[in-house]
């Protein structure tokens, strides 16, 4: 049995049965069987209907789903409500994308050898999808992995994080209620990393969708069966540059949102802030004042802004990183105090050493590191200095500065005057280098979960 507890106070929510190796084999067999039966594939209009019914069912359970996110994942309720709304919209997005999801004509007649022929491509589902998800968005990440598979006609087996399985189980139950036969969407709940690896690397799996740590993701990637495609979403230490032309009155809120949303447990959370020395003192004063005003408490309350970390050991780790940074010369401008077993006071560190953990590794906690700079290109070099790269920000009113930084920052997306954590569910979302592989975002995932087939006709 798996005990699911509230992230904030560790109170028991539920006990659920886990799956064993025999259950995994049954699920893989069922998924492979329905995929091999081409006559049984659902048509696009049937898949659209399932997704639309699913979205309506989720709307009817909106309050329950949001509270469940807050309880098991520790995300503040206002943000959990936003996550639920995004998840519902994501299901609609997957259904709507099918209206234009098609192949293309391949031009013929471009040489004498290609005369009297007509060629076009179609999109076919790639096969069985294994989806391994993360705790930090326990509903919306599941939607991003599962809804595209349903849309394109791939059977999917989804393994939620063992800390936050309830949102996934509710979602899969609603998928069934919406009319999708069980073998097309199955959950797999386990705390056994060996079984999770067996799911990912089984030769019946055609596509692995993995969201989690880079260490685990790249390890699984190296063990995939020949021909298996993958999408890996890891994280990084996202940089934000504050130019001296920035409007400080419009910078603090997005920086705070980017750094402390879900207690910093976001793969593109703003972590490293580089501020021009001409405005550094004013920026730091305003930032510290706003951070000290953040309401950090029980995530199920309506006015909470920052909640807990997912596990006590994560709070231990982040607290240790703060301590090490201060011992290495950084100044703790505010925060860092332990408020509960899993909750830390949001912290601001000033001028940490370039080799400090907070400067080089993903903290995944409510901490930002502020460093002063004089030269823009020097700040960009520091921003680009890590083996991870995902999203980045530049705050500037000077368009030349903004575009110079946007063009030179090593990131898959650069936000101008918006936080590094900004995302819509239809935009491309991708880590570079160690931060990931492939491109997320519902339309992009749908493309990855299909393969093109060309059909050529020769006419007499």
N, C-alpha and C positions, 0 to 999 in steps of 0.2 A: 504494500500500500504506500502511496505517496501522500504525505501531509502537505497541504497547501496553506500557507499562513499569510497574514497581513504583513506587508513590508514594514509598516510603521511600528506596530507594537508586538509583532510576532504572534498574535492571537490566531488560533486555528480557524480556518474558513471551512475546509472540507478535507476528507480523505478519499482518494480515488485509486482505483486499481491501475496498476501499470501493465504494460504489454511485455511478453517474453519473446524468446526466439521463435517459438512455434507460432505465436500471433503474427510476428513479422512475416514469416514465410506464408501464412494464409493470406495476408494482405497483399504481398507481392504477387502471389499467384492470381488472386482475384483481379488485381489491376492489369496484369499481363493478359489475362483471359479476355477481358472486355476490350482491350486495345486491339488484340489480334482478330476480333470478330468485326470486320469492317462493315458488315451489314447491320450491325447493332450501333454504329456510331450515331450520335445525335446530330441532327442537322443544325446549321447556324441559327435558324429561327427558334428551334427548341432550346438551344443553349442560352440564347438571349432571353427567352421567357423564364427559364430557371433563374438567371441572374436578376431579372427584374422582380420576380416574386421574392427572391432572397433579400433584395434591398428593402422591399416593403415590410417583410418580416423583421428585419433589423430595425427599421424605423419604429415598429411597434414595441421593440425591446430596448429602445435607446437609453432610457434611464438606468435599466438594469445593467446594460453593457458598460456604460460609463462608470457606474459605481464599482463594478467588478474590476475594471482597469485600475481605479484608485485603490481598491483594497489589495489585490494581489500584486500589483506592480508598483504601488506607491506614487503614482502620478497624481498631482493635485487635481481635484475634481473639475475645476474649470477647464483644464487642459485635457482631461479625460473625456469630457463632453465634446471638445473639438476633435479629438482623435476618433471618437465614435462617428461624428458627422462626416469626417473625412473617409472613414471606412465605408460608410453607406454610399457616399459619392463615388468612391473607387469602384464599387460593384456596378453602379450605373455606368461608370466610365468604361469598364470592360465590355459591358453589353453594347454600348454605343459605338465602340471602336470597331465592332464587327461590321458595321454598315459600310466601312471603307477598307476593310481588311481583305486584300485581294492580291493576286499575282499581277503580271504585266505581260504585254506583248513583246516578243523578241523580234527585232526587225530581220526579215529575210530579203532575198533579192539583192543583197549588197555585193554579191559576187556571182559570177556565172554558175558556180557550184551550188549556190543557195537559191536559185530560181525555182519557182513553182512550189514553194513551201510556205507554210504558215506555222508559227511557233508561239506558244504562250506558256506562262508558268502558273501553277496553282500552289497554294499553301496547304501543307498537310501537318497534322500534329506530330511532334517529334517522337512521342512515346510516353512511357511512365515517368512522372516527375517525382523526385524526392525533395521535399522542402523542409529544411531545418531552420527554425526561427529563433528569435531572440526575445528577451524579456521586456525590453524598454518601450516597445509599442505593441503590446500583446494581442491587439485586435487588428490594427492597421497593417502591421507587417504580414500577418497571416493573409489578409486580403490581397496584399501585393504579390504574394506567392501563389495563392490558391485561385483567386478570381481569374487571372490570365490563363491558368491551366484549364479551368472550366470553359472559358470563352473559346479557346482554340480546340478543345476536345481532347485534352490529355488527361489520363487518370493521374491523380495526385495523392501521395501519402505525405501528410504533414506532421512533423514532430515539433511541438512547442517547447519552449524553455521549461525545465522542470519546476522553476519557481513561479511560472505564470501559465499553467495549462488551461485554466478554466475558461478564459476568453476564447481560446481555440476550440475547446470542446463544445462550447455554446454555438460558435460559428458553424462548425461541422454539422451539429444537430439541425441548425436552421437551413443549411444547404440541403439536407435530406428532406426537411419539411417543405422546401421549395420544389421538390420533385426530382432531384438528381439521384439516380440509383447509387447505393452505397459503394460499390467497387470503384466508382469514378472519383470519390473524395473520401478518404479515410484518414483518421488521426492515428498517431503512434506515440504513446506516452511511455517514456522510459527515463530512468536516471543512469542507465548503463551506457557509458560512452562507447563501449565496444559494439553494442547493438545499434547505436546511432551510426557508427562508422559502417557497420554491415549494411544498413539501409542505403547509405550514400554510395557505397562502392559496389553494390550488387550489379551483376552484368545485365539484369533486366531493366535497370534504371537508365533512361536516355538523357535525363537532364537533372542536374543538382542545383537547387537554389539554396544557398547558405548565407545566413546573416549571423555574424558573431565575431569571435576573436580571429585575428589574422593567423595566429599560431595554429589554431584548429582548422581554419578554412583552407590554408595553403597545404596543410598536411593531408586533408581529405582530397584536395585537388590532385595531389601527386599520386593518389591511390585509385583514382577513378578507372572504371573498366574502359578498355579501348573504345573510342567513339562517343563516349559520354560527354556531353557539353556541360558547362557550369556557369553560374553567375555567383560571384562572391562579393559580399558587402561587409567590409570591415570598418575601420575608423581611422582616426588620426588626431593630430593636435592642431586644430584649425586656427589659422592666423587671421587677425584683423588689423589693418593699418589705419591709423587716424592721422590724416594730414592736417597741417596747420590751417588749411582753408576750410576745414570741416565746421559745420554749425553745431557747437557743443549742445545747444538746446535740443537738437534732433538726433544726437548720437547716443546719449546715455541709455535710453529705453531699449533700442535695438541691441546694444551691446549687452545689457543686463539680460534681456530675453535670450540672446544667443548663448550666453555663458551659463545661465542658471535654470533654464527650462529643463524640467524633469531632473532637477539637481545635477545638471551637467551630464546626464546619462544618455547622450545622443552622439551618434558617430560623427556628426559635423558640428558639435558644440564648440562655441568660441572659447579658445583656451589661451592662445598667445596673442597679446595685444601690444602692438608697437605704436606708440604715440609720439608725435613730433615734439621735441623738447620745448618749442616756443609755447605750446599750449598744455604741456604735461601737467603742471600743477593744478590748473583749473579743471582739467579732465579728471585727474585722480580724486580731487576733493568731491566733485559731483558724483563720480562713480561710487566712492566709498559711502557717501551719504545715502544714495539710492539702495545700495546693497544692504546697508544696515537697517533700512526700512522694509526689506522684504519680509513677508509673513511666512515663517518657516515652522510648520506644525503638521498636524494630522491631515493627510491628503484628502480625506473624505469630507472635509469642511468646505463650504462654498467659497471662502475668501482666502484659502491657502495659495501661496505663490511658489513655495519650495517645499518639497516633501522629503522622504527618506531616500537613502540608498537601498539597493535591493537586498543586501545581506549585511550582517554585522561585520564580516571579514572585509567587505568592501569599504565600510566606514573606517575600519582599522587601517587599511592600506592608504586611503586618501589622507587620513590624519598623519600617518608616518611620512608621506611625501611632503606635506606641509612642513613638518618638523625638520626634515632633512634639508629642505630649501632654505629655511631660516638659518639653520646651522651652517649652510654653505654661503651665507651672506645676504640672502633676500630679506626684505622687510615685510612683516605681516601687518598690512595696513588695517585690516579688520577681519573678524571671523575666525573660523577654524575650531571653535569650541564644540565639544561633543554635547549634543542636546538630548540624545537618547541612544539606544543600542545601535540604531541604524541612521540616525539623523545628525548631520553636521551643520553648524552655522556657516552660511555662505562666506567664502573667504576671498580676499584680494591680496596677492603677493606682488611686491614691487622689486623689479630688477633682480630676478633670480639668476644664478650662474647659468651660462649657456649650456653646460653639461648636466644641470640638475634634471631630475626625472620630470618635473613639471614643465621643463623647457624642451624635452625630447620625446616623451612618451605620452600616450593618451591617458589623461587622468580619470575620465569618466566619473567625475564628481563635481561638487559645487565650488570650484576654484578657478580663478583666472589669474594669469601672470602678466603684469604690465611692465614693459620695458621702454625706455626712452630712445629716440633716434634723432639724428641730425640730417642724414642723407637718405632720400627715398630709396635709391638703388641699394643702399646698404640694408635698409629694412626689408626690401624684397628678397635680397640674398639670404637674410636670416629666416624669413618666412619660408623660403624654398629649400632650406638646408637639411630637412629631414627625409628619411626614406619613405615616409607616408605623404600622401597628397590627396585631398578630396575637395572640399569647398573652402573659399576664402572670401574676405571682404576688404573693400577699400572705402573709407569715408572721406569725402572731399567735395567741396563746392567748385573747385577748379577742375574743369572737364579734362584739361590736358593731363593733370596729375592722375585723375581717376582712370583715364584710358591708358596712360603709361603703365600704371600698376596692373590694370586688368589684363593688358597684353603680356605682362612679364611674370605675373604670379603663376606658379606651377599648380594648377588646380583644374578640375573638370568643370567647375562653375565659379565665377567670380561675381559677387554681389556688390553693387555700387550703392552705398548708403542703405544697406540692408544687412541683417545679421548672417553669419555663416550658416546658421541652422535653418534658413528659409528654404521651404520646399513646397511645391504643389505636386499632386500625385500623378499628373500627366507629363511632368517635365523629366528629361533625362537625369539620372542620378547615378554617379559612378565614381568609385575610388580609383586613383592612379597608383601605379607601382605596388607597394605593399598594402595599400588601402583597399584594393578590390580588383575584380575582374569582371568584364561585361558591364552592361548598362541596365540599371533598374528604372522604374517608372512603368506604369501599367501597359501603355502601348508598346514600349521597348521590350518588356518581358514577353508580351504576346508574340512579338517577332522572333525572339530567341527560342521560344517553345514550339516553333514550327520549322519546317524545312521546305524549301521550294522544289517542286518537280516540274521539269519542262516537258511539254507535250508538243511533238512536231508532226504535222500532217503534210504529206506530199500529194499534191493534186496533179492529175494528168493533163 
